[in-house]
Amino acid sequence: LDENGLTESCLRYSDNEKPVVDGLFFNVSHAGDYVVGVLSDCEVGCDIEKNANAPLEVAEHYFYHSELAYIKAAEDKDKAFFTLWTLKESYMKMTGRGMSLPLDSFEVVPTADGFVLGKSSERPCFFEIMEFDGYIFSVSSERAFSLHNPLEIVFDDIYV
């Protein structure tokens, strides 16, 4: 906030308690020893998770059949689960609905070039994923962007 000439008193909260500042959107996530954050001039969400011991029963009960099939077909089922989980959670956070948006109300579809949003009643989104140090980090944004490396992540107008 300070770097953008703002103070904590500038914060407003959406109906679902997502903090926003006029023209400045951000999101944070943490797992293990890592805290990640994204900042943008459009809606953005992020999630980070350790790639270990995936609760596959969550996918069986709450993911789309196509998402479950992706996990079951994967050589590394933990990685496949946490890739989809972080993408789904980053999208839920981007929409401002968080966990009030049911996991099975939208679909994350793997493609040859990454992942895209399938069925959803919310809003369009672009996804990017980064893996480092045994963690999976996913970002969702209303506009296209790219992740370059964990030390310098550039999104055109989004900064991590």
Order of alpha helices (4+ residues) and beta strands (2+ residues): beta-beta-beta-beta-beta-alpha-alpha-alpha-beta-beta-beta-beta
